[in-house]
Amino acid sequence: MIVSKAFWKIAIKNIGTIILYTIILLLFGSINMNTSTTTTQYEAKKPSIVVFNHDERKGVTDGFMTYLEKNTDIKTDYADDDRLKDALFYEDVALALDIPENYHQDIALGRNPEIRMRASAGYSAELAKVVVKRYLTIAQAYAATNLSEADLAAMIDKTLEKNVTIDIKSSVDTSKYSKPTRYFSFANYSILACVITIICLIMSAFNRVEIRKRNLISRTELKQMDRVLLKNCCIYAFGVWLLYIILGFVTIGSDVLWSAYGLLYTINSLVFTICATTIAYVLSKLVHSQSAISGVMNVVALGSSFLCGGFVPAEYLPDSVLAFAHILPSYYYIDANNKIMAIESFDWNTLWPIILNIAIVICFSFAFVALAAYISRKKQKIA
């Protein structure tokens, strides 16, 4: 009872630290959520091309020009060849076409007249080539059927009018879960910082030489005292987790967190908070100086957040960084958040990777508990 009272007295004394990291989570977490919002809409942009038509606008040539006018942005102010080369070099124009004389007649006769193409080096050039080759490929296919010029042009236009309908089977808009993913991933830093700092500060007070000597002659066994301290550490960490979940309802919205997705986010964050508590308990056995506690906390919390995707999305990190991050529990916590966001249907195949990540974090927790117990036994022998 005395140990618990002392624990909470020190915790309340350092409540400013809790408020600080909570403000950091709210401030930077909100910025992170807003800047990472993605959209599923796509608007195609017509590539800019230049066409030098040396043929009459008849038959296939007329159909080809009409098709290009509909699907590309035809520029008309590049008659000078040097100026055109500059435009292609600086990617102001994606593609330049030279349609030869008698093109419509040669196509109708089944010949294969060449259309000269000069392209820039950008993405728009590849898109323009796809647009142009679509028409030319169809024209060559129908040219082998010995149709008249009028029928040939009509068949090509009829084929190009056919569109492919894409039916999206998924009824879940996973983009709406990008905000909770970014919130809980950024919370990696706040949870670690808040839990490690406070627990280490409390434990450093109990590990002071004069306090430790007094505890050695008290009626309370050291093992019992450690169990009481660990229990209170877990209660404190649970309070921190609960606070951040409540703030999640405020910043994200209850419609997301009161769903199956929200349940997975909360379970994942709770397991990680337990792991953060065990990390803090191990560090408290090794670090006793208050200045050292601040330094160690920054290394663990900031380092894991940068390396594992808490601050910067994992897809933007180098493979070598992510490979190293696999040795940290934060990687599996943040990776589970990303996998939760990508769920389209709840079945074993989609849930298993998330369960596996959570299980790995639990294994880390057991490993840290065992390490803390080992350090305690070593220190007792030394004492």
Secondary structure, 3 states (H helix, E strand, C coil): CHHHHHHHHHHHHCHHHHHHHHHHHHHHHHHHHHHCCCCCCCCCCCCEEEEEECCCCCHHHHHHHHHHHHHCEEECCCCCHHHHHHHHHCCCCCEEEEECCCHHHHHHCCCCCCCEEEECCCHHHHHHHHHHHHHHHHHHHHHCCCCCHHHHHHHHHHHHCCCCCCCCCCCCCHHHHHHHHHHHHHHHHHHHHHHHHHHHHHHHHHCCHHHHHHHHCCCCCHHHHHHHHHHHHHHHHHHHHHHHHHHHHHHCCHHHHCCHHHHHHHHHHHHHHHHHHHHHHHHHHHCCCHHHHHHHHHHHHHHHHHHHCCCCCHHHCCHHHHHHHCCCHHHHHHHHHHHHHCCCCCCHHHHHHHHHHHHHHHHHHHHHHHHHHHHHHHHHHHC
